Amino acid sequence: MVLSDNKAMVKDFLHADKKIFDSVHGFIPFDEFEKELIDSLPFQRLHYIHQLGIAYLVYPGATHTRFEHSLGVMALATLMFEKICKSVRPDVFHFVPRKGSSDYLYWRRVLRMAALCHDLGHLPFSHVAEHELLGDSGHESWTLKIIDSPHLKPVWDKLKKAPAYLEELIERNIVEDIQKISIGEKKWKEITGKSFSPWERIVSELITGDFFGADRIDFLLRDSKSTGVAYGLFDYHQLIEMLRILPSVDHGTDELQLGIDENGLESCEALLLARHFMHRRIYQYSSVKAYNFHLRRYMKANYQFKANGDVDDFISISDTDVISSLNKAAKDPKLAGHADAKCIISRQQRFRAISLPEGMGEKDLKDFKAKNKLKDTEIDWEFQTVETPPDRLCFPVSRRHVVIQKARDCSDLLVKIPSKKSNWVYISPDHDFDLVKYLENWTQ
């Protein structure tokens, strides 16, 4: 249904009469429905969840939060959605909505709301203690619960009364669509057992995609700007301009994927380089890893979040609460996590984070620990359990003469950029010299 008979209604629906200034994207417009979500308690809590955890102890500018990041993801995802809908042939990709139609307005609305919601389930300090406190379900399971909570019911009730896509609403559950698009296909299937349609997969990838996702693009740009580390900057405007919906390059499937025109290959290379260097200089930087280690161990000793826990209890805790408890614990040896709190607040006896040489395993570290008679409180280690997806560089590239190729077959640089993360050992300063000597001997 194209709403040509009610152009004024469509114009009003798409017109965002409110705006907020963002340091990365400039003015970000939003409308009354999005304002209702932005003003809600769960979203306002994001003001007090640092994007980079406790990295501001190393990079003083890294005080930005999930609040402005979520606004940035909404802005980028909208640009990407409008681009892919404009760049396809309706006779070939019949499920892609035409601009101005009820389904276009519906999915644009779902996408923007999902972008705002995608980080609602984060713990204090974002990812620092997520695995230890939330397990494999991650923050996404709490995102789903918060979207379903009474806190956001007024937002969805108001949204369901919007006339611009009323016909589409009869067929679909808009709250469920927002939930699934916000967390992505993999997590949605893990948590609910349900699958995505081809179009839902593409819309969700605009936010959560490992390569083209607005979430990834925004955090690289924002983290780079806030820390002053310029490696995260790349030509994302060119990347968005070259986005396409393309047939899968895997033989025997008729799946459609987000891909890129060959004129956007350089921007893809720049994005992957930005990720590589930002991991080296910020996310996997030894001082940041050390502080995160102490914070993670402190939070594990003092907080727990049950899978069937209460949403009110969950959203009542933010970074400010953890910082307050850290200050108390640093002064009182009787409180749980005192040693780790002292390492963070007073910077005393902070552990050293050391990247392990390739090939070294847990057995080697256990041998070192036993030989030096170290306690559990004096050494710990972290091995990466998440492998890089095998199809990481398999997104389609549209070449001249209507040839579709895998990205890895189009760019030598993409293939050569490392993707594997390091394994780490955390050692008390009383024993770090012994470990360094052990590692040197091991590598010889």
N, C-alpha and C positions, 0 to 999 in steps of 0.2 A: 504494500500500500504506500504510494507516494502522496505526501500530504500537500499536493499542489493547490488544493481547494482551501487550504488554511495556512498560507505562507506566513501570515503574521504570527500564528501560534508557534510555528517552527522557529521563526526568528527570535521570538521571546524565549523559547526554550534553550536555544543555543547561545543567547546573549547572556554573558556573565557580567552583571553590573557591579560586582565586588572584585577587589584585587588585593594582593599582598606582595610586597617587594622582597625578592629573593636575591642573595648575593651572587648566585650562579646564573640564574635564568632571567633576572630582571623581574618585571611585573608578571605575576601568575594570576590569571583571572579565575574566579569561581562564582557559582550562582547560589541561590537561596537554599537549595537542597544540599549542596556540598558544604555550605556554611553551617548547616544544622549538624553535619557530621564533624566538621572541624571544631565546632564549639562544644562537642560532647566530652564528657570526662575521660573516656578511654583515649581519645585522640589528644586532648590537652596534656595527658600524662606523658606523651612523647616529648614534650618540652624538657623533661627531666630524665631522658634516657640518652646518654651519650652515644653518638654514632660509632666512635672508635674506642669504646670502652674506656680504659684508664690511660690511653696513649697520650693524653694531655700532660702527663707527668714527664714525658720525653719530648713531645712536640707541643709547646704551650698553646698554639693556636687551635689544637684539635678539640675544641669545646663544642663543636656543632652537634646537633641532636637529630634524633629520628623524626622530629616534627618537620623541620625544613626539608629533610631528605624525602619524606613522603609527599610533600607538596611538589618537589622537583620531579619525582617519579610520575606523578599525575600529569604534570606539564609535558614531559618527554613522551609518555605513553600516548597522550592525545595527538601529538604531532605525528607519531608513527602510525597510529590508527588512521588518521585522515590521509596520510600518504599512501598506505597500502590500498585503501578503499578507492582512491583516485587513480591508482596505477594499474588496475586490472581490467580485463575485458569481461563484462557481465555474461557474455555468451559462453565463455570458457569456464570462469569461476562463478557459477550461478549462485553459490551460497554467500558470496561477498555482497553485503548490502550496498545499495546505491545511496549516495548522499541525499538527505532530505526525506528518505523513507522512514517508516515507523521502526523497522528493525535496525536501521543505521542509528537512529536516535537512542534506541534501546541499548544497543551494544556499546555505543559511545558512553552512555550513562553508566552502564555496568563497569566498563573499563576504568573510568575515572574514580568511581567509588571503590573499586577493588584496589586501585593504586593507593588511595588514601588509607585503606584498611590493611595493606599487606604486612605492616610491621606492628600492628596493635598487640600482638602476643609476645613481644620481646621482654626478656627479663631485664632487670637493672644492669647497666653496662653492656647491653646488647648480647653479643655472642660469647663473652668471656667464660661464663659457667654454664652455658646452655646444655652441652652434652652431659655434664655431671648432674645437673638438676632436672632436666626435662627428658633425658634419654633420646631414643631414636625418633620419637614423635616431634621433637623440636618445638620451636615457638609457633609453628603453623597450627598445631592442635589448639593452642590457646587463642590464636587469631580466630579460628572458627567459633570457639565458645564465646568470645567477646562479641563477634558479629551477631550471634544468636541471643545475646543477653538483653535484659530489660533496659540497659543503658542506651542501646541503639534502636530499640523498638520504635520510639517516636520518629526517628529518622526514616526508617523503612515505611512506617505508616503514612508519613507525609509523601514519600516518594511514590507509593502505590496510587496516589490520587492524581499524579501528574498526567495530563491528557495526551501529551504528544506521542506516546507509544502505548496507549490504552489497549489497542487491538493485540499488540505483541504480549502484553502482560497476561492476557487471558490464557495464552498457551504456555507461559513460562513462570517459574518461581524466581523472582528477581533477587531475593536474598540468597538463595542457593547459588545462583549464577555469580553473584559477587563473591561468595565464599570460594567457589572453585577457581575463579579467575585470579583471586588474590594469592592463592598458595601454590598453584600450578598442578599439572596433571599427575606427576609422580607422587607428591604428598597427598593429593586428593584420593588417589587410588589406594595408597597405603592406609589412610585413615578411614575411608568410607567404603572401599571396594568398588566404587563406581568409576566408569571410564568417561572420556571426553569425546565429543564429536570433532570432526576435522576443523571446523570453524572455531570451536571453543579452544582447541589446542593452539591455534594461531593467535587468538586474542590474548590468551594467557601468556604465551611466549613473549608478547610485547612488554610484559611486566617481569616475568620470572625467568625468561630464557637465559641460558648460560652464556650465550654470546651476544645476542641482540637485545636482551632484556633492558628495559629502562632502569630497573633497579641497579644493575651492574654499571650502566653508563653514568647514572647520577652519582653513585658513591665514588667512582673514580674521579670524576670532575670535582666533586665537593670535598673529598678527602685531600686531594691535591691542593686545592685552593686554600683550605683551612690550615694545613700543615706547612704550606710554603714549599712543598716538594713538587716541582713542576713536572715530574715524570708522568703524572696521571692525565695530562692534557692531550687531547687529540681532536681531530676534525669531526665531531659528532654530527654537525649539520650535514656534511657530505654523506655520512653514513646513513642518516635518516632519509635524505633525498634519494639515495640509491636503493632503498629497501624495496623488495618485490615479494609477491607470493609466487612460488615456482613449484613445478613438479619435482618430486623426490628423484634423486639420481640413483637410488638403489633399484636394481632390476627386480621386476616381479611385484612391485608395489605401485599403487596409484595414489599414494599419499602426497599431500601438498605441504610445503614447508615455507617458513620465512627464509628468504635468500637475499642475494645482493646482485645488482647489475655490476658488470666487470669494472665500470668506472668508479665503483666504491671499494675495490679491493685494497687500495692503499690505506683507506680509513680503517678497514678491518685489521690490517697489519699494525697500524698505529694503536688501535684499541688493545690488541694482544700484547704489544710491547709495553703499553701503559700498565696493563695488569701485571706483567712480569716484573717491571721495575718497582711498582708500588708494593708488591709483595716483598721484594728484597729490601726496600728502604723503610717501609712502615709496618705492614701486617706481619712480616716475618723478621723484623728487626730485633736483635738480641735484647736490647734494653726494654722494649715494649713487651716481648715475650716473658721476660723476668717478672715485670710488674703484673702482667696478666696471670702468671702462675700463682703469685701470692694472693691476688684477689680471688682467683678461682678456688683456691684451697680454703680461703677464709669464708667465702660464700657457701661452700659445700658443708662447712662445719656449723654454719649458723642459720641456713635457710633450707626449706624443703617445700616443694610444690607438687601436691598429689594430682594425678591425672584427672581425678573426679573432684578436684578442689573447687572452692567458691571463687567466682569471677571477681567479686568485690574485694576479697582478700588479696587476689593476685594483682589487681590494678592499684591497690593501695600502697604498694611498695615500688619505689623508684630509686634512682641513684642517690638522691639526697638522704634517704633513709639509711642506705648502706654506708654512705660516708659518715653519717652521724654515729652509727654503731662502730665503725672502724676507729673513730677518734676515742670512743670510750674503751674499746678493747685494747688499743695501743697503750693505754695508761694503767690498765688493770690486768695483771698476770693471771688472775683467776678466771677471766672470761675466755670462752672458746675462741680460738683463732688469734690469741694474743700475739704470738710470734710473727704471724703473717701481717697482722695489722701494724705492728711496729716496723716491719720492713717497708710497708707502704707509706705510713704517716711520718715516721722518723727517719726513714731511709737507712736504718741500721741493720747490719747483717743480711742485706739483701742477697738472695741467691744469684748465681751467675747462670745465664742461659747460653748453652753451647750447642751449635748445630753439629749433628753427628755425621761422620764420613759415610759415604754410600757403602752399603754392605754390612755395616755394623748392626747387630741385632740385640735383642733383650738378653740373650745368654751372655754376651760379652759384658754388658753392664752389670749383670748379676754377679759375674766373676769378679769384676772390679769392686763391687760393693762388699762382697764377702771377704776379699783379700784385705781390704782396708777397714773392715769391721764397722761399716757405716750403718747408722740407724735409718729407719724409714723416713724420719723427719729431716734427714740430712741430704737425701738424694731422691730424685724422681725423674721419670722420663716420659716422653710423649711420642708415639709412633703414629704416622698418618694411616688412617683406616679407609679414607675416601679416595678412591682412584679417579683419575681423570677419565671422563666418559670416552669410550672408544670412538664415538661419532662426533667428537669435539670439532673437528675440522671438516665435517661431511656436509655442511650446509651447501645448498646449490648456488651456483654462480651463473648468471645469464651472460653467455658470450655472444659475439657477433654471429650472424647467420643462424640465430635461434638454436644455438648449441648450449646444453646445460651440462656443467661439469661440477665435480666436488671441489670445494675451496682448496683442499690440500693438493689438488692436481693443477691449481692455477697459480700458486705462489710458493716459491721455495722458502721465502722468509717465514711464512706462517708455520711451516713444518719444523723449522729450525728453532723457533722460540720455545724455550723450556717450559714445561707445565707442571712438573713434579715438585711438591713442597718438601721441605726438609723435615727430618726427625730431630727431636730435641732432648737434651738432658739438662736437668736443673740441679745444681750442686751448691752446697753451703760454701761460703767464702773460706771456711777453715780447711776445705779439702779441694778447692778448685785447681790448685797447682798440681796436685797429684793426678787429677783427672786429665789435665792438659798433657802431662807427660805420658800417661797411659794411651791417650789418643794418638800422640806422636809416634809412639812405639808400635801401635796397632797398624798404622798406615804405612810403615816402612817395610 
